[in-house]
Amino acid sequence: MQIEIIFTQEPITRPQAWPIPHGAETGSLVEFYGIVREIEGTEKIPSLHYEAYASMAEKVIREKIALIETKYPCQAVRIVHRLGIIPKGESAIYVGLQSKHRREGFLFLQEFMDEFKKDVPIWKLK
Amino acid sequence: MKVLFFAQARQTAGCPEYTLRTDRPLTQAELWASLLTTFPNLASLQKSTRLARNASYLDDSELLQPGDEIAVIPPVSGG
């Protein structure tokens, strides 16, 4: 499986996301953007500050992918996480998954994000 | 032994890292005892915080070696 993990201080925009894949066996591209909510509970938030222990974050992400891939084989994954100050309405994370069929792409993404939020050493601070 | 503080741990300790001088392996309890001597406010985070050794989460009984990079990891919230 092809894996790309990118940490950036810059906004996550379409050019960083994938173009439509052209692999001969690719039949599905599932994409997820996690966005900084303006309203958290009852509080209005102008921005969040994200920080990471980047070397460990990449290692943990690769371990998670290796485990999930055994259940839901996919062809390629790209993960972009923005760090630093992220204004409301902008994306903190992008995950793109290429697979033969949509089912494994959706299931991989769901489990990956659940695991990501449990163990990957990245924090959002107000 | 280098100890890195992240997020709330960094804010509470007031610095991003700390060098703990030791010439022998430490248990996790010994590490915490030493950290709390220097940074008593970290006590409020100890229960919710995990430790990592050389970029991997620690098992409960794992010892910390003098050359290790230790990270104090509060509950994560990325994504």
N, CA and C atoms of all chains as a GROMACS GRO file, in nm:
protein
  615
    1MET      N    1   0.084  -0.120   0.000
    1MET     CA    2   0.000   0.000   0.000
    1MET      C    3   0.088   0.125   0.000
    2GLN      N    4   0.054   0.218  -0.084
    2GLN     CA    5   0.131   0.342  -0.089
    2GLN      C    6   0.083   0.436   0.022
    3ILE      N    7   0.177   0.487   0.101
    3ILE     CA    8   0.139   0.571   0.217
    3ILE      C    9   0.211   0.705   0.208
    4GLU      N   10   0.136   0.813   0.219
    4GLU     CA   11   0.197   0.947   0.227
    4GLU      C   12   0.144   1.014   0.353
    5ILE      N   13   0.234   1.067   0.434
    5ILE     CA   14   0.194   1.138   0.556
    5ILE      C   15   0.262   1.274   0.553
    6ILE      N   16   0.183   1.378   0.561
    6ILE     CA   17   0.237   1.514   0.547
    6ILE      C   18   0.187   1.599   0.664
    7PHE      N   19   0.282   1.665   0.731
    7PHE     CA   20   0.245   1.767   0.830
    7PHE      C   21   0.279   1.902   0.770
    8THR      N   22   0.188   1.997   0.781
    8THR     CA   23   0.210   2.126   0.717
    8THR      C   24   0.155   2.238   0.804
    9GLN      N   25   0.214   2.355   0.791
    9GLN     CA   26   0.161   2.474   0.858
    9GLN      C   27   0.064   2.548   0.764
   10GLU      N   28   0.060   2.506   0.640
   10GLU     CA   29  -0.019   2.578   0.538
   10GLU      C   30  -0.161   2.524   0.531
   11PRO      N   31  -0.255   2.605   0.479
   11PRO     CA   32  -0.392   2.556   0.462
   11PRO      C   33  -0.396   2.432   0.372
   12ILE      N   34  -0.487   2.341   0.405
   12ILE     CA   35  -0.506   2.221   0.323
   12ILE      C   36  -0.606   2.256   0.213
   13THR      N   37  -0.558   2.255   0.092
   13THR     CA   38  -0.644   2.293  -0.019
   13THR      C   39  -0.642   2.182  -0.124
   14ARG      N   40  -0.731   2.192  -0.219
   14ARG     CA   41  -0.744   2.086  -0.319
   14ARG      C   42  -0.612   2.045  -0.385
   15PRO      N   43  -0.522   2.136  -0.417
   15PRO     CA   44  -0.400   2.088  -0.482
   15PRO      C   45  -0.323   1.986  -0.398
   16GLN      N   46  -0.340   1.994  -0.264
   16GLN     CA   47  -0.271   1.896  -0.180
   16GLN      C   48  -0.348   1.764  -0.176
   17ALA      N   49  -0.477   1.772  -0.204
   17ALA     CA   50  -0.555   1.650  -0.213
   17ALA      C   51  -0.529   1.587  -0.349
   18TRP      N   52  -0.580   1.467  -0.364
   18TRP     CA   53  -0.549   1.393  -0.484
   18TRP      C   54  -0.631   1.439  -0.604
   19PRO      N   55  -0.572   1.431  -0.720
   19PRO     CA   56  -0.657   1.433  -0.839
   19PRO      C   57  -0.729   1.298  -0.849
   20ILE      N   58  -0.823   1.286  -0.939
   20ILE     CA   59  -0.890   1.158  -0.958
   20ILE      C   60  -0.786   1.052  -0.995
   21PRO      N   61  -0.783   0.940  -0.923
   21PRO     CA   62  -0.678   0.841  -0.946
   21PRO      C   63  -0.690   0.775  -1.082
   22HIS      N   64  -0.574   0.726  -1.128
   22HIS     CA   65  -0.574   0.664  -1.261
   22HIS      C   66  -0.520   0.522  -1.258
   23GLY      N   67  -0.502   0.465  -1.136
   23GLY     CA   68  -0.457   0.326  -1.129
   23GLY      C   69  -0.556   0.234  -1.200
   24ALA      N   70  -0.502   0.134  -1.270
   24ALA     CA   71  -0.588   0.049  -1.353
   24ALA      C   72  -0.694  -0.023  -1.270
   25GLU      N   73  -0.660  -0.053  -1.143
   25GLU     CA   74  -0.754  -0.130  -1.060
   25GLU      C   75  -0.831  -0.042  -0.962
   26THR      N   76  -0.802   0.088  -0.961
   26THR     CA   77  -0.866   0.177  -0.864
   26THR      C   78  -1.009   0.206  -0.908
   27GLY      N   79  -1.103   0.172  -0.817
   27GLY     CA   80  -1.243   0.197  -0.849
   27GLY      C   81  -1.308   0.291  -0.752
   28SER      N   82  -1.231   0.336  -0.649
   28SER     CA   83  -1.292   0.420  -0.545
   28SER      C   84  -1.188   0.517  -0.489
   29LEU      N   85  -1.229   0.639  -0.470
   29LEU     CA   86  -1.150   0.737  -0.394
   29LEU      C   87  -1.241   0.796  -0.288
   30VAL      N   88  -1.210   0.766  -0.161
   30VAL     CA   89  -1.287   0.820  -0.048
   30VAL      C   90  -1.202   0.928   0.016
   31GLU      N   91  -1.262   1.044   0.039
   31GLU     CA   92  -1.189   1.156   0.098
   31GLU      C   93  -1.261   1.208   0.221
   32PHE      N   94  -1.181   1.251   0.319
   32PHE     CA   95  -1.237   1.308   0.441
   32PHE      C   96  -1.161   1.435   0.476
   33TYR      N   97  -1.234   1.540   0.506
   33TYR     CA   98  -1.175   1.662   0.560
   33TYR      C   99  -1.231   1.682   0.702
   34GLY      N  100  -1.143   1.693   0.802
   34GLY     CA  101  -1.184   1.732   0.936
   34GLY      C  102  -1.169   1.883   0.948
   35ILE      N  103  -1.276   1.950   0.994
   35ILE     CA  104  -1.283   2.097   0.988
   35ILE      C  105  -1.295   2.156   1.128
   36VAL      N  106  -1.230   2.268   1.152
   36VAL     CA  107  -1.240   2.338   1.280
   36VAL      C  108  -1.380   2.400   1.290
   37ARG      N  109  -1.456   2.350   1.389
   37ARG     CA  110  -1.593   2.400   1.409
   37ARG      C  111  -1.590   2.541   1.469
   38GLU      N  112  -1.681   2.625   1.423
   38GLU     CA  113  -1.690   2.759   1.482
   38GLU      C  114  -1.752   2.753   1.621
   39ILE      N  115  -1.847   2.662   1.638
   39ILE     CA  116  -1.914   2.654   1.768
   39ILE      C  117  -1.887   2.518   1.830
   40GLU      N  118  -1.826   2.521   1.949
   40GLU     CA  119  -1.794   2.398   2.022
   40GLU      C  120  -1.876   2.403   2.150
   41GLY      N  121  -1.980   2.318   2.158
   41GLY     CA  122  -2.072   2.330   2.271
   41GLY      C  123  -2.148   2.459   2.257
   42THR      N  124  -2.127   2.551   2.353
   42THR     CA  125  -2.193   2.681   2.344
   42THR      C  126  -2.091   2.792   2.316
   43GLU      N  127  -1.967   2.751   2.300
   43GLU     CA  128  -1.860   2.850   2.288
   43GLU      C  129  -1.825   2.878   2.141
   44LYS      N  130  -1.808   3.004   2.109
   44LYS     CA  131  -1.764   3.041   1.974
   44LYS      C  132  -1.611   3.042   1.971
   45ILE      N  133  -1.556   2.976   1.872
   45ILE     CA  134  -1.410   2.961   1.866
   45ILE      C  135  -1.358   3.025   1.736
   46PRO      N  136  -1.268   3.124   1.746
   46PRO     CA  137  -1.216   3.184   1.623
   46PRO      C  138  -1.114   3.095   1.552
   47SER      N  139  -1.040   3.016   1.633
   47SER     CA  140  -0.937   2.930   1.574
   47SER      C  141  -0.892   2.829   1.681
   48LEU      N  142  -0.822   2.727   1.637
   48LEU     CA  143  -0.759   2.633   1.729
   48LEU      C  144  -0.611   2.625   1.696
   49HIS      N  145  -0.533   2.592   1.796
   49HIS     CA  146  -0.389   2.573   1.774
   49HIS      C  147  -0.358   2.425   1.785
   50TYR      N  148  -0.300   2.370   1.680
   50TYR     CA  149  -0.265   2.229   1.680
   50TYR      C  150  -0.114   2.212   1.695
   51GLU      N  151  -0.076   2.118   1.782
   51GLU     CA  152   0.066   2.084   1.790
   51GLU      C  153   0.081   1.932   1.785
   52ALA      N  154   0.200   1.887   1.747
   52ALA     CA  155   0.223   1.744   1.728
   52ALA      C  156   0.361   1.705   1.778
   53TYR      N  157   0.371   1.581   1.818
   53TYR     CA  158   0.501   1.515   1.835
   53TYR      C  159   0.516   1.439   1.704
   54ALA      N  160   0.570   1.511   1.605
   54ALA     CA  161   0.555   1.466   1.466
   54ALA      C  162   0.620   1.331   1.438
   55SER      N  163   0.740   1.308   1.492
   55SER     CA  164   0.809   1.182   1.461
   55SER      C  165   0.729   1.064   1.514
   56MET      N  166   0.674   1.080   1.635
   56MET     CA  167   0.594   0.971   1.692
   56MET      C  168   0.459   0.961   1.622
   57ALA      N  169   0.401   1.075   1.587
   57ALA     CA  170   0.272   1.074   1.519
   57ALA      C  171   0.282   0.994   1.389
   58GLU      N  172   0.388   1.017   1.313
   58GLU     CA  173   0.403   0.942   1.188
   58GLU      C  174   0.418   0.793   1.214
   59LYS      N  175   0.496   0.760   1.317
   59LYS     CA  176   0.518   0.619   1.351
   59LYS      C  177   0.386   0.551   1.392
   60VAL      N  178   0.308   0.619   1.475
   60VAL     CA  179   0.181   0.561   1.521
   60VAL      C  180   0.083   0.548   1.404
   61ILE      N  181   0.081   0.649   1.317
   61ILE     CA  182  -0.008   0.642   1.199
   61ILE      C  183   0.028   0.521   1.114
   62ARG      N  184   0.157   0.500   1.092
   62ARG     CA  185   0.199   0.384   1.010
   62ARG      C  186   0.161   0.252   1.076
   63GLU      N  187   0.173   0.244   1.207
   63GLU     CA  188   0.133   0.122   1.279
   63GLU      C  189  -0.018   0.098   1.263
   64LYS      N  190  -0.095   0.205   1.275
   64LYS     CA  191  -0.242   0.191   1.261
   64LYS      C  192  -0.277   0.144   1.121
   65ILE      N  193  -0.214   0.205   1.022
   65ILE     CA  194  -0.243   0.168   0.882
   65ILE      C  195  -0.210   0.021   0.859
   66ALA      N  196  -0.096  -0.025   0.913
   66ALA     CA  197  -0.055  -0.164   0.892
   66ALA      C  198  -0.160  -0.260   0.948
   67LEU      N  199  -0.218  -0.225   1.062
   67LEU     CA  200  -0.319  -0.312   1.123
   67LEU      C  201  -0.450  -0.308   1.044
   68ILE      N  202  -0.495  -0.190   1.010
   68ILE     CA  203  -0.626  -0.175   0.944
   68ILE      C  204  -0.621  -0.234   0.802
   69GLU      N  205  -0.505  -0.222   0.741
   69GLU     CA  206  -0.488  -0.271   0.604
   69GLU      C  207  -0.511  -0.422   0.594
   70THR      N  208  -0.482  -0.494   0.702
   70THR     CA  209  -0.502  -0.640   0.697
   70THR      C  210  -0.652  -0.672   0.688
   71LYS      N  211  -0.735  -0.582   0.742
   71LYS     CA  212  -0.881  -0.606   0.737
   71LYS      C  213  -0.944  -0.549   0.611
   72TYR      N  214  -0.899  -0.430   0.574
   72TYR     CA  215  -0.960  -0.360   0.460
   72TYR      C  216  -0.848  -0.317   0.364
   73PRO      N  217  -0.805  -0.407   0.277
   73PRO     CA  218  -0.692  -0.372   0.189
   73PRO      C  219  -0.727  -0.256   0.096
   74CYS      N  220  -0.641  -0.156   0.095
   74CYS     CA  221  -0.658  -0.041   0.005
   74CYS      C  222  -0.529  -0.025  -0.074
   75GLN      N  223  -0.532   0.058  -0.176
   75GLN     CA  224  -0.415   0.070  -0.262
   75GLN      C  225  -0.323   0.185  -0.221
   76ALA      N  226  -0.382   0.292  -0.172
   76ALA     CA  227  -0.300   0.408  -0.136
   76ALA      C  228  -0.375   0.495  -0.037
   77VAL      N  229  -0.298   0.561   0.050
   77VAL     CA  230  -0.359   0.656   0.144
   77VAL      C  231  -0.270   0.780   0.152
   78ARG      N  232  -0.334   0.893   0.155
   78ARG     CA  233  -0.262   1.018   0.179
   78ARG      C  234  -0.326   1.087   0.299
   79ILE      N  235  -0.240   1.123   0.395
   79ILE     CA  236  -0.287   1.192   0.516
   79ILE      C  237  -0.214   1.325   0.524
   80VAL      N  238  -0.288   1.433   0.533
   80VAL     CA  239  -0.228   1.566   0.552
   80VAL      C  240  -0.286   1.622   0.681
   81HIS      N  241  -0.200   1.657   0.778
   81HIS     CA  242  -0.249   1.721   0.901
   81HIS      C  243  -0.186   1.859   0.911
   82ARG      N  244  -0.270   1.957   0.925
   82ARG     CA  245  -0.219   2.094   0.942
   82ARG      C  246  -0.187   2.118   1.089
   83LEU      N  247  -0.081   2.193   1.114
   83LEU     CA  248  -0.041   2.227   1.251
   83LEU      C  249  -0.032   2.379   1.264
   84GLY      N  250  -0.022   2.426   1.388
   84GLY     CA  251  -0.019   2.571   1.411
   84GLY      C  252  -0.162   2.622   1.428
   85ILE      N  253  -0.181   2.750   1.402
   85ILE     CA  254  -0.314   2.810   1.420
   85ILE      C  255  -0.400   2.782   1.298
   86ILE      N  256  -0.518   2.724   1.322
   86ILE     CA  257  -0.610   2.694   1.213
   86ILE      C  258  -0.741   2.770   1.240
   87PRO      N  259  -0.777   2.864   1.153
   87PRO     CA  260  -0.900   2.940   1.174
   87PRO      C  261  -1.024   2.852   1.158
   88LYS      N  262  -1.134   2.896   1.221
   88LYS     CA  263  -1.262   2.826   1.208
   88LYS      C  264  -1.295   2.805   1.060
   89GLY      N  265  -1.358   2.693   1.033
   89GLY     CA  266  -1.402   2.666   0.896
   89GLY      C  267  -1.294   2.610   0.805
   90GLU      N  268  -1.170   2.606   0.854
   90GLU     CA  269  -1.063   2.550   0.771
   90GLU      C  270  -1.031   2.408   0.817
   91SER      N  271  -0.964   2.336   0.729
   91SER     CA  272  -0.944   2.194   0.752
   91SER      C  273  -0.819   2.168   0.835
   92ALA      N  274  -0.834   2.078   0.934
   92ALA     CA  275  -0.720   2.037   1.016
   92ALA      C  276  -0.658   1.909   0.962
   93ILE      N  277  -0.741   1.824   0.902
   93ILE     CA  278  -0.689   1.697   0.851
   93ILE      C  279  -0.758   1.661   0.720
   94TYR      N  280  -0.680   1.601   0.632
   94TYR     CA  281  -0.733   1.544   0.508
   94TYR      C  282  -0.686   1.399   0.502
   95VAL      N  283  -0.777   1.310   0.472
   95VAL     CA  284  -0.740   1.170   0.447
   95VAL      C  285  -0.802   1.129   0.313
   96GLY      N  286  -0.720   1.080   0.224
   96GLY     CA  287  -0.768   1.027   0.096
   96GLY      C  288  -0.728   0.882   0.084
   97LEU      N  289  -0.822   0.800   0.037
   97LEU     CA  290  -0.799   0.655   0.028
   97LEU      C  291  -0.838   0.605  -0.110
   98GLN      N  292  -0.746   0.537  -0.173
   98GLN     CA  293  -0.778   0.472  -0.301
   98GLN      C  294  -0.792   0.322  -0.277
   99SER      N  295  -0.897   0.265  -0.332
   99SER     CA  296  -0.917   0.121  -0.317
   99SER      C  297  -0.987   0.068  -0.442
  100LYS      N  298  -0.992  -0.064  -0.450
  100LYS     CA  299  -1.058  -0.124  -0.566
  100LYS      C  300  -1.208  -0.094  -0.561
  101HIS      N  301  -1.264  -0.108  -0.441
  101HIS     CA  302  -1.409  -0.091  -0.425
  101HIS      C  303  -1.436   0.005  -0.310
  102ARG      N  304  -1.554   0.065  -0.307
  102ARG     CA  305  -1.582   0.168  -0.207
  102ARG      C  306  -1.589   0.113  -0.065
  103ARG      N  307  -1.635  -0.013  -0.050
  103ARG     CA  308  -1.661  -0.066   0.084
  103ARG      C  309  -1.536  -0.060   0.171
  104GLU      N  310  -1.423  -0.114   0.120
  104GLU     CA  311  -1.302  -0.115   0.204
  104GLU      C  312  -1.250   0.027   0.227
  105GLY      N  313  -1.274   0.115   0.134
  105GLY     CA  314  -1.232   0.254   0.152
  105GLY      C  315  -1.308   0.321   0.266
  106PHE      N  316  -1.442   0.305   0.266
  106PHE     CA  317  -1.523   0.364   0.373
  106PHE      C  318  -1.487   0.304   0.509
  107LEU      N  319  -1.475   0.170   0.514
  107LEU     CA  320  -1.448   0.103   0.642
  107LEU      C  321  -1.309   0.137   0.694
  108PHE      N  322  -1.212   0.142   0.603
  108PHE     CA  323  -1.075   0.179   0.642
  108PHE      C  324  -1.076   0.318   0.703
  109LEU      N  325  -1.141   0.411   0.635
  109LEU     CA  326  -1.141   0.550   0.680
  109LEU      C  327  -1.207   0.563   0.818
  110GLN      N  328  -1.321   0.497   0.835
  110GLN     CA  329  -1.392   0.504   0.963
  110GLN      C  330  -1.303   0.455   1.077
  111GLU      N  331  -1.243   0.339   1.058
  111GLU     CA  332  -1.160   0.282   1.165
  111GLU      C  333  -1.033   0.364   1.184
  112PHE      N  334  -0.975   0.410   1.076
  112PHE     CA  335  -0.853   0.489   1.086
  112PHE      C  336  -0.876   0.615   1.170
  113MET      N  337  -0.985   0.686   1.142
  113MET     CA  338  -1.009   0.810   1.216
  113MET      C  339  -1.039   0.783   1.364
  114ASP      N  340  -1.111   0.673   1.393
  114ASP     CA  341  -1.135   0.637   1.534
  114ASP      C  342  -1.003   0.609   1.605
  115GLU      N  343  -0.916   0.534   1.540
  115GLU     CA  344  -0.786   0.502   1.600
  115GLU      C  345  -0.697   0.626   1.610
  116PHE      N  346  -0.704   0.709   1.508
  116PHE     CA  347  -0.625   0.833   1.506
  116PHE      C  348  -0.655   0.915   1.630
  117LYS      N  349  -0.783   0.929   1.660
  117LYS     CA  350  -0.822   1.016   1.770
  117LYS      C  351  -0.790   0.956   1.907
  118LYS      N  352  -0.760   0.827   1.911
  118LYS     CA  353  -0.724   0.764   2.039
  118LYS      C  354  -0.576   0.778   2.071
  119ASP      N  355  -0.490   0.763   1.970
  119ASP     CA  356  -0.348   0.740   1.999
  119ASP      C  357  -0.247   0.830   1.930
  120VAL      N  358  -0.284   0.899   1.825
  120VAL     CA  359  -0.182   0.976   1.751
  120VAL      C  360  -0.151   1.105   1.829
  121PRO      N  361  -0.021   1.126   1.865
  121PRO     CA  362   0.013   1.239   1.951
  121PRO      C  363   0.007   1.375   1.880
  122ILE      N  364  -0.116   1.420   1.862
  122ILE     CA  365  -0.145   1.553   1.809
  122ILE      C  366  -0.251   1.612   1.901
  123TRP      N  367  -0.239   1.742   1.927
  123TRP     CA  368  -0.330   1.807   2.023
  123TRP      C  369  -0.387   1.934   1.963
  124LYS      N  370  -0.513   1.961   1.997
  124LYS     CA  371  -0.567   2.094   1.966
  124LYS      C  372  -0.584   2.171   2.096
  125LEU      N  373  -0.539   2.293   2.093
  125LEU     CA  374  -0.544   2.379   2.211
  125LEU      C  375  -0.619   2.506   2.175
  126LYS      N  376  -0.702   2.554   2.269
  126LYS     CA  377  -0.777   2.678   2.241
  126LYS      C  378  -0.686   2.799   2.255
  127MET      N  379   1.885   1.168   3.015
  127MET     CA  380   1.755   1.131   2.961
  127MET      C  381   1.678   1.260   2.928
  128LYS      N  382   1.636   1.269   2.800
  128LYS     CA  383   1.562   1.390   2.761
  128LYS      C  384   1.413   1.365   2.781
  129VAL      N  385   1.345   1.458   2.844
  129VAL     CA  386   1.200   1.445   2.865
  129VAL      C  387   1.131   1.558   2.789
  130LEU      N  388   1.041   1.520   2.697
  130LEU     CA  389   0.967   1.620   2.618
  130LEU      C  390   0.828   1.638   2.676
  131PHE      N  391   0.784   1.762   2.681
  131PHE     CA  392   0.648   1.792   2.728
  131PHE      C  393   0.566   1.845   2.611
  132PHE      N  394   0.445   1.796   2.597
  132PHE     CA  395   0.358   1.842   2.490
  132PHE      C  396   0.226   1.897   2.545
  133ALA      N  397   0.168   1.989   2.470
  133ALA     CA  398   0.033   2.040   2.494
  133ALA      C  399   0.017   2.085   2.640
  134GLN      N  400  -0.084   2.031   2.710
  134GLN     CA  401  -0.109   2.076   2.848
  134GLN      C  402   0.011   2.048   2.939
  135ALA      N  403   0.087   1.944   2.910
  135ALA     CA  404   0.205   1.915   2.993
  135ALA      C  405   0.311   2.024   2.975
  136ARG      N  406   0.326   2.070   2.850
  136ARG     CA  407   0.421   2.178   2.824
  136ARG      C  408   0.374   2.307   2.892
  137GLN      N  409   0.243   2.333   2.878
  137GLN     CA  410   0.188   2.455   2.939
  137GLN      C  411   0.205   2.451   3.092
  138THR      N  412   0.182   2.334   3.150
  138THR     CA  413   0.188   2.321   3.296
  138THR      C  414   0.333   2.325   3.345
  139ALA      N  415   0.421   2.256   3.273
  139ALA     CA  416   0.563   2.255   3.315
  139ALA      C  417   0.628   2.391   3.289
  140GLY      N  418   0.578   2.461   3.187
  140GLY     CA  419   0.634   2.592   3.154
  140GLY      C  420   0.756   2.584   3.063
  141CYS      N  421   0.784   2.464   3.011
  141CYS     CA  422   0.897   2.448   2.918
  141CYS      C  423   0.870   2.326   2.830
  142PRO      N  424   0.932   2.322   2.710
  142PRO     CA  425   0.905   2.210   2.620
  142PRO      C  426   0.987   2.085   2.649
  143GLU      N  427   1.100   2.101   2.716
  143GLU     CA  428   1.179   1.981   2.747
  143GLU      C  429   1.267   2.002   2.869
  144TYR      N  430   1.318   1.890   2.918
  144TYR     CA  431   1.392   1.889   3.044
  144TYR      C  432   1.490   1.774   3.039
  145THR      N  433   1.611   1.796   3.088
  145THR     CA  434   1.710   1.688   3.091
  145THR      C  435   1.719   1.633   3.233
  146LEU      N  436   1.693   1.504   3.242
  146LEU     CA  437   1.698   1.439   3.373
  146LEU      C  438   1.829   1.360   3.380
  147ARG      N  439   1.913   1.397   3.475
  147ARG     CA  440   2.045   1.331   3.482
  147ARG      C  441   2.034   1.202   3.562
  148THR      N  442   2.066   1.093   3.496
  148THR     CA  443   2.069   0.963   3.564
  148THR      C  444   2.171   0.874   3.493
  149ASP      N  445   2.237   0.790   3.570
  149ASP     CA  446   2.332   0.698   3.508
  149ASP      C  447   2.282   0.554   3.519
  150ARG      N  448   2.155   0.537   3.557
  150ARG     CA  449   2.099   0.401   3.565
  150ARG      C  450   1.956   0.405   3.513
  151PRO      N  451   1.901   0.288   3.472
  151PRO     CA  452   1.763   0.285   3.426
  151PRO      C  453   1.667   0.327   3.539
  152LEU      N  454   1.557   0.390   3.500
  152LEU     CA  455   1.456   0.432   3.599
  152LEU      C  456   1.325   0.359   3.572
  153THR      N  457   1.251   0.332   3.677
  153THR     CA  458   1.114   0.285   3.658
  153THR      C  459   1.029   0.408   3.625
  154GLN      N  460   0.908   0.382   3.577
  154GLN     CA  461   0.819   0.495   3.546
  154GLN      C  462   0.782   0.572   3.674
  155ALA      N  463   0.770   0.498   3.784
  155ALA     CA  464   0.739   0.564   3.912
  155ALA      C  465   0.853   0.657   3.953
  156GLU      N  466   0.976   0.610   3.929
  156GLU     CA  467   1.092   0.694   3.964
  156GLU      C  468   1.097   0.818   3.876
  157LEU      N  469   1.064   0.801   3.748
  157LEU     CA  470   1.063   0.917   3.658
  157LEU      C  471   0.960   1.019   3.706
  158TRP      N  472   0.839   0.971   3.735
  158TRP     CA  473   0.736   1.065   3.781
  158TRP      C  474   0.778   1.133   3.912
  159ALA      N  475   0.838   1.057   4.002
  159ALA     CA  476   0.881   1.117   4.130
  159ALA      C  477   0.980   1.230   4.103
  160SER      N  478   1.071   1.206   4.011
  160SER     CA  479   1.169   1.309   3.978
  160SER      C  480   1.101   1.429   3.910
  161LEU      N  481   1.012   1.400   3.814
  161LEU     CA  482   0.944   1.511   3.745
  161LEU      C  483   0.863   1.596   3.842
  162LEU      N  484   0.794   1.529   3.934
  162LEU     CA  485   0.707   1.604   4.026
  162LEU      C  486   0.786   1.686   4.127
  163THR      N  487   0.910   1.647   4.153
  163THR     CA  488   0.996   1.727   4.240
  163THR      C  489   1.027   1.861   4.170
  164THR      N  490   1.055   1.852   4.039
  164THR     CA  491   1.091   1.974   3.965
  164THR      C  492   0.967   2.050   3.917
  165PHE      N  493   0.864   1.975   3.879
  165PHE     CA  494   0.742   2.037   3.823
  165PHE      C  495   0.619   1.989   3.902
  166PRO      N  496   0.602   2.036   4.026
  166PRO     CA  497   0.493   1.982   4.110
  166PRO      C  498   0.354   1.996   4.046
  167ASN      N  499   0.334   2.097   3.961
  167ASN     CA  500   0.202   2.116   3.901
  167ASN      C  501   0.162   2.003   3.805
  168LEU      N  502   0.261   1.927   3.759
  168LEU     CA  503   0.229   1.815   3.669
  168LEU      C  504   0.146   1.707   3.738
  169ALA      N  505   0.141   1.711   3.871
  169ALA     CA  506   0.063   1.610   3.945
  169ALA      C  507  -0.082   1.606   3.896
  170SER      N  508  -0.135   1.720   3.858
  170SER     CA  509  -0.276   1.726   3.815
  170SER      C  510  -0.297   1.651   3.684
  171LEU      N  511  -0.192   1.628   3.608
  171LEU     CA  512  -0.204   1.562   3.477
  171LEU      C  513  -0.160   1.416   3.480
  172GLN      N  514  -0.099   1.375   3.591
  172GLN     CA  515  -0.032   1.244   3.590
  172GLN      C  516  -0.126   1.130   3.553
  173LYS      N  517  -0.249   1.132   3.611
  173LYS     CA  518  -0.342   1.021   3.587
  173LYS      C  519  -0.384   1.010   3.441
  174SER      N  520  -0.401   1.121   3.374
  174SER     CA  521  -0.454   1.118   3.238
  174SER      C  522  -0.344   1.111   3.133
  175THR      N  523  -0.221   1.116   3.178
  175THR     CA  524  -0.109   1.129   3.084
  175THR      C  525  -0.040   0.995   3.059
  176ARG      N  526   0.000   0.974   2.933
  176ARG     CA  527   0.077   0.855   2.899
  176ARG      C  528   0.222   0.894   2.874
  177LEU      N  529   0.311   0.797   2.889
  177LEU     CA  530   0.453   0.820   2.859
  177LEU      C  531   0.491   0.743   2.734
  178ALA      N  532   0.580   0.802   2.655
  178ALA     CA  533   0.636   0.732   2.540
  178ALA      C  534   0.788   0.728   2.556
  179ARG      N  535   0.846   0.621   2.507
  179ARG     CA  536   0.991   0.606   2.510
  179ARG      C  537   1.039   0.589   2.368
  180ASN      N  538   1.125   0.680   2.322
  180ASN     CA  539   1.177   0.676   2.184
  180ASN      C  540   1.063   0.661   2.084
  181ALA      N  541   0.958   0.742   2.103
  181ALA     CA  542   0.846   0.754   2.009
  181ALA      C  543   0.753   0.632   2.004
  182SER      N  544   0.751   0.553   2.113
  182SER     CA  545   0.652   0.444   2.125
  182SER      C  546   0.592   0.450   2.266
  183TYR      N  547   0.461   0.425   2.273
  183TYR     CA  548   0.399   0.422   2.405
  183TYR      C  549   0.462   0.313   2.490
  184LEU      N  550   0.472   0.341   2.620
  184LEU     CA  551   0.539   0.248   2.711
  184LEU      C  552   0.444   0.140   2.760
  185ASP      N  553   0.498   0.019   2.778
  185ASP     CA  554   0.427  -0.082   2.856
  185ASP      C  555   0.445  -0.046   3.004
  186ASP      N  556   0.354  -0.100   3.087
  186ASP     CA  557   0.354  -0.061   3.229
  186ASP      C  558   0.488  -0.089   3.299
  187SER      N  559   0.550  -0.201   3.265
  187SER     CA  560   0.669  -0.241   3.341
  187SER      C  561   0.800  -0.198   3.276
  188GLU      N  562   0.790  -0.130   3.162
  188GLU     CA  563   0.911  -0.097   3.086
  188GLU      C  564   1.001   0.002   3.162
  189LEU      N  565   1.132  -0.025   3.158
  189LEU     CA  566   1.227   0.066   3.223
  189LEU      C  567   1.273   0.174   3.125
  190LEU      N  568   1.315   0.286   3.180
  190LEU     CA  569   1.361   0.399   3.100
  190LEU      C  570   1.514   0.405   3.110
  191GLN      N  571   1.578   0.403   2.996
  191GLN     CA  572   1.725   0.400   2.994
  191GLN      C  573   1.782   0.543   2.988
  192PRO      N  574   1.904   0.561   3.040
  192PRO     CA  575   1.961   0.697   3.047
  192PRO      C  576   1.962   0.773   2.915
  193GLY      N  577   1.984   0.706   2.800
  193GLY     CA  578   1.989   0.778   2.672
  193GLY      C  579   1.854   0.794   2.603
  194ASP      N  580   1.747   0.754   2.666
  194ASP     CA  581   1.615   0.756   2.601
  194ASP      C  582   1.560   0.898   2.584
  195GLU      N  583   1.473   0.910   2.482
  195GLU     CA  584   1.390   1.030   2.470
  195GLU      C  585   1.251   0.992   2.521
  196ILE      N  586   1.214   1.055   2.630
  196ILE     CA  587   1.084   1.027   2.692
  196ILE      C  588   0.989   1.140   2.656
  197ALA      N  589   0.864   1.107   2.628
  197ALA     CA  590   0.764   1.211   2.602
  197ALA      C  591   0.649   1.198   2.700
  198VAL      N  592   0.607   1.311   2.753
  198VAL     CA  593   0.491   1.317   2.843
  198VAL      C  594   0.372   1.358   2.756
  199ILE      N  595   0.276   1.265   2.740
  199ILE     CA  596   0.172   1.279   2.640
  199ILE      C  597   0.034   1.290   2.704
  200PRO      N  598  -0.021   1.410   2.713
  200PRO     CA  599  -0.158   1.427   2.764
  200PRO      C  600  -0.257   1.365   2.664
  201PRO      N  601  -0.385   1.350   2.703
  201PRO     CA  602  -0.483   1.293   2.610
  201PRO      C  603  -0.477   1.364   2.474
  202VAL      N  604  -0.474   1.283   2.368
  202VAL     CA  605  -0.455   1.341   2.235
  202VAL      C  606  -0.588   1.391   2.179
  203SER      N  607  -0.582   1.481   2.082
  203SER     CA  608  -0.706   1.540   2.028
  203SER      C  609  -0.684   1.591   1.886
  204GLY      N  610  -0.607   1.515   1.808
  204GLY     CA  611  -0.582   1.557   1.670
  204GLY      C  612  -0.700   1.527   1.579
  205GLY      N  613  -0.682   1.563   1.453
  205GLY     CA  614  -0.787   1.534   1.354
  205GLY      C  615  -0.890   1.642   1.344
   0.00000   0.00000   0.00000
